[in-house]
């Protein structure tokens, strides 16, 4: 087989994580704009603007808090929805189970993660019922108090508004809180083409971890409550966790910059478009449909080594699979060499 010559631009060769992407220029400009004396913590005018901006975006009253990481957003959201003695239904491959070092359990004070199955890391009402139906409603067993779903999932699949609403109905019937991990929420909404409210609060979501770092931000994520009363205790939990930044305006400014003119959505669309270039080249090698900015491929160890020999950087994903992630700032000319290399594998 003939593989393309190693690309000269090393920056375009990295497809291992959108966490490593550059910061959006508008975000850097916004940081410079707030580099002035102002009120400390979250009393500044930029932090105070978040509630209104997210309320406008989603079309309902919201409370929005800045936090430094997605793990913090997820854990604080779940602490608001689940007591220490309760359970949180999530997928077995959910980020809160696999990649957060027990933080959700720590921040909730001991809640149990109740693990469910589902294709492509997606939960269904039936999967939730399978986990909960055997739990006796008595003091001797952990009772479910919340459900957590990820959109887009850990395998790059999206929940449609109808799919979220079906889970929301289960949550409402069982009086469970519903949390959405939206580390790649921009990519999900870009793929779905829906109003962001349709796939969140209108479908029954109580709290959203709205990801910005993967999508052009530097060090800020948003925790959005569609039940505003949940924010009150969370303010104290954020402080107690050591995450109330004294110069919070620098976090708020990043979020506001990405909300301006729907830049968050434009960046999500750009990353998704790049993933589609790789999906087209991959053909039958695709493990999952490409619905966001992640591409999972079937590759042998030798094929993976040949791609790395050309300088392409990506994660192995189990045995015989690779994960490729497109970032918001990777232009088509930076992606096509990898697409050509994948197609040349045959």
C-alpha positions in Angstrom: 0.0 0.0 0.0 1.1 3.6 -0.6 0.8 6.0 2.3 1.1 9.8 2.0 4.3 11.6 2.8 4.6 12.8 6.4 2.8 16.2 6.8 5.1 19.1 7.5 2.8 20.8 9.9 3.1 18.9 13.2 0.2 21.0 14.7 -2.2 19.3 12.3 -1.0 15.8 13.1 -2.6 15.6 16.6 -5.9 13.9 16.8 -5.8 12.5 20.3 -7.9 15.0 22.2 -9.8 18.3 21.8 -8.7 19.1 25.3 -5.4 20.0 23.8 -6.8 22.4 21.2 -5.7 26.0 21.0 -7.7 28.7 22.7 -10.1 30.6 20.5 -8.8 34.1 19.6 -12.0 35.7 20.8 -11.5 34.1 24.2 -8.0 35.6 24.4 -9.3 39.0 23.5 -12.0 38.7 26.1 -9.4 37.8 28.8 -7.5 40.9 27.9 -10.7 43.0 28.1 -11.3 42.0 31.7 -7.7 42.5 32.8 -8.6 45.4 35.1 -9.5 46.0 38.7 -13.0 44.8 39.6 -15.0 43.0 42.3 -13.6 39.7 43.4 -15.0 36.2 43.2 -18.3 36.1 41.3 -19.5 39.6 42.1 -18.1 41.1 38.9 -20.4 42.2 36.1 -19.3 39.5 33.8 -20.1 36.7 36.2 -23.5 38.3 37.0 -24.2 38.3 33.2 -24.2 34.6 33.0 -27.7 33.9 34.3 -29.3 36.2 31.7 -27.2 35.0 28.8 -27.9 31.4 29.4 -31.6 32.1 30.0 -31.7 33.8 26.6 -29.9 31.0 25.0 -32.1 28.2 26.3 -35.4 30.2 26.4 -36.1 29.6 30.1 -34.9 31.0 33.4 -31.5 29.5 34.3 -28.8 29.9 36.9 -25.3 29.5 35.6 -22.1 29.1 37.5 -18.6 29.0 36.1 -16.3 26.2 37.2 -12.8 25.3 36.1 -13.3 21.8 34.8 -15.9 19.4 33.5 -15.3 17.1 36.4 -16.2 19.9 38.7 -19.4 20.7 36.7 -20.5 17.1 36.7 -19.7 16.4 40.3 -21.3 19.6 41.6 -24.4 19.0 39.5 -24.8 15.5 40.8 -24.3 16.7 44.4 -27.2 19.0 43.8 -29.4 16.1 42.6 -28.4 13.2 44.8 -27.9 12.8 48.5 -24.9 10.9 50.0 -27.1 7.8 50.5 -28.6 7.8 47.0 -27.8 6.3 43.7 -27.1 7.8 40.2 -28.0 5.7 37.1 -25.4 6.2 34.4 -23.9 4.2 31.6 -21.1 1.7 32.4 -18.8 3.7 30.1 -19.8 7.2 31.3 -17.1 9.7 32.0 -18.3 10.0 35.6 -17.7 6.3 36.1 -14.5 5.7 34.0 -12.5 9.0 33.9 -13.2 11.1 37.0 -11.3 9.3 39.7 -14.4 8.9 41.9 -15.0 12.6 42.0 -18.9 12.3 41.7 -18.9 9.9 44.7 -16.6 12.3 46.6 -18.6 15.4 45.9 -21.9 13.8 46.6 -20.5 12.6 49.9 -20.8 8.9 49.0 -23.5 8.4 46.4 -23.4 5.1 44.5 -23.2 5.0 40.7 -25.7 2.4 39.3 -24.3 1.2 36.1 -26.4 0.5 33.0 -25.7 -0.9 29.5 -26.4 0.6 26.1 -25.0 0.7 22.6 -22.6 3.5 22.0 -22.7 4.5 25.7 -26.3 5.6 25.4 -28.9 5.0 28.0 -32.5 4.0 27.2 -35.6 4.0 29.4 -35.4 0.2 29.3 -31.8 0.1 30.4 -32.6 2.4 33.3 -35.5 0.2 34.3 -33.2 -2.9 34.1 -31.0 -1.3 36.7 -33.7 0.0 39.0 -36.4 -2.6 38.9 -34.6 -5.0 41.3 -34.0 -2.4 43.9 -36.4 -2.8 46.8 -38.0 0.4 48.1 -36.6 -0.1 51.6 -33.9 1.3 53.8 -31.6 -1.6 53.2 -30.8 -0.8 49.6 -29.4 2.3 47.8 -32.3 4.1 46.2 -31.9 5.9 42.8 -32.1 9.7 43.0 -30.7 10.8 39.7 -29.9 9.8 36.1 -26.9 11.1 34.3 -26.5 11.0 30.5 -23.8 12.3 28.2 -24.5 14.2 25.0 -22.5 13.6 22.9 -21.6 10.3 24.4 -18.2 8.9 25.1 -18.4 7.2 21.7 -19.6 10.3 19.9 -23.3 9.5 19.6 -26.0 12.0 20.2 -29.3 11.9 22.0 -32.1 13.4 20.1 -34.7 15.6 21.8 -37.1 12.7 21.7 -34.6 10.3 23.2 -33.8 12.7 26.1 -37.5 13.3 26.6 -38.2 9.5 26.9 -35.5 9.4 29.7 -37.0 12.6 31.2 -40.4 10.8 31.4 -38.8 8.0 33.4 -37.0 10.5 35.6 -40.3 12.4 36.3 -42.2 9.3 37.0 -39.6 8.1 39.5 -39.0 11.6 40.8 -35.3 11.4 39.8 -33.1 14.3 38.9 -31.8 14.3 35.3 -28.2 15.5 34.6 -26.6 15.9 31.2 -22.8 15.8 30.8 -22.4 18.2 27.9 -18.6 18.2 27.6 -19.3 18.1 23.8 -22.7 19.7 24.0 -21.8 22.1 21.1 -21.0 19.1 18.9 -24.2 17.4 19.8 -26.4 20.5 19.1 -24.5 21.2 15.9 -25.3 17.6 14.7 -28.9 17.7 15.8 -29.7 21.1 14.4 -32.2 21.7 17.2 -32.7 24.5 19.7 -30.6 23.9 22.7 -33.7 24.0 24.9 -35.3 21.1 23.0 -32.6 18.7 24.0 -32.3 19.9 27.7 -35.0 21.5 29.9 -37.9 20.9 27.5 -37.0 17.2 27.6 -36.7 17.1 31.4 -33.0 17.9 32.1 -32.5 19.6 35.4 -28.8 20.4 35.2 -26.3 20.7 32.3 -22.5 20.6 32.4 -21.9 22.9 29.4 -18.5 22.2 28.0 -16.3 25.1 26.7 -12.7 24.0 27.2 -12.9 21.4 24.4 -14.6 23.9 22.1 -12.2 26.9 22.2 -12.2 27.8 25.9 -9.1 27.9 28.1 -10.1 27.1 31.7 -13.8 27.6 32.1 -16.9 25.4 32.0 -20.5 26.3 32.8 -22.8 24.5 35.2 -26.4 25.4 34.1 -29.4 24.7 36.3 -32.8 24.7 34.7 -34.2 24.4 38.2 -32.7 27.6 39.5 -33.2 26.7 43.2 -30.5 24.0 42.8 -27.9 26.7 42.5 -28.2 28.0 46.0 -26.5 25.1 47.8 -24.1 24.7 44.9 -22.6 28.1 45.6 -21.5 26.8 49.0 -20.3 23.5 47.6 -18.2 25.3 45.0 -16.6 27.4 47.7 -16.1 24.4 50.0 -14.4 22.5 47.1 -11.9 25.3 46.7 -13.3 26.3 43.2 -14.5 29.8 43.9 -11.8 31.7 42.0 -11.0 35.1 43.4 -10.8 36.5 39.9 -13.9 34.8 38.5 -14.3 37.4 35.8 -11.6 35.6 33.8 -13.7 32.5 33.7 -16.9 34.3 33.0 -15.3 36.3 30.2 -14.3 33.0 28.4 -17.8 31.7 28.5 -19.4 35.0 27.4 -17.0 35.3 24.5 -18.0 31.8 23.2 -21.7 32.6 23.6 -21.3 35.8 21.6 -22.8 35.4 18.1 -23.1 31.6 18.8 -19.4 31.1 18.5 -19.7 27.9 20.6 -22.0 26.5 17.9 -19.8 27.5 15.0 -16.8 25.9 16.6 -18.8 22.7 17.2 -19.9 22.6 13.6 -16.3 23.1 12.4 -15.1 20.2 14.5 -18.0 18.0 13.3 -17.3 18.8 9.7 -13.7 17.7 10.1 -14.8 14.4 11.7 -17.0 13.8 8.6 -13.9 14.0 6.4 -12.4 11.1 8.4 -15.6 9.2 8.5 -15.9 9.3 4.7 -12.3 8.0 4.4 -12.8 5.3 7.0 -15.8 3.5 5.3 -16.4 0.1 6.8 -13.7 0.7 9.4 -16.1 2.8 11.5 -17.0 1.3 14.8 -19.8 3.8 15.6 -21.7 6.4 13.4 -20.0 9.7 13.5 -22.4 12.2 15.0 -20.0 14.6 16.7 -16.2 15.2 16.5 -15.0 11.8 17.5 -14.2 9.0 15.1 -13.6 5.4 16.2 -11.9 3.1 13.8 -11.1 -0.6 13.5 -7.3 -0.8 12.9 -4.7 -3.5 13.6 -1.7 -2.8 15.7 0.4 -2.7 12.5 -1.9 -0.3 10.8 -1.9 2.0 13.9 1.9 1.9 13.9 2.0 2.8 10.3 -0.2 5.9 10.9 2.0 6.9 13.8 5.1 6.5 11.7 3.7 9.2 9.5 3.4 11.4 12.6 -0.3 11.1 13.3 -1.1 11.2 17.0 -4.2 9.4 18.5 -5.4 7.1 21.2 -5.7 3.4 21.0 -9.1 2.4 22.2 -9.2 -1.1 23.4 -7.9 -3.9 21.2 -8.0 -3.2 17.5 -9.6 0.2 17.7 -8.4 3.8 17.6 -10.0 7.1 18.6 -9.5 10.2 16.5 -10.8 13.6 17.8 -11.1 16.7 15.6 -10.7 20.0 17.3 -12.5 23.3 16.5 -9.4 24.8 15.0 -8.2 22.0 12.7 -8.7 23.2 9.1 -9.6 20.9 6.3 -6.0 21.0 4.9 -4.8 19.7 8.3 -7.2 16.8 8.3 -7.0 15.6 4.7 -3.5 14.0 5.1 -5.0 11.7 7.8 -8.0 11.0 5.7 -5.8 10.0 2.8 -3.7 7.8 5.1 -6.7 6.0 6.4 -8.1 5.5 3.0 -4.7 4.1 1.8 -4.9 1.4 4.5 -7.4 -0.4 2.3 
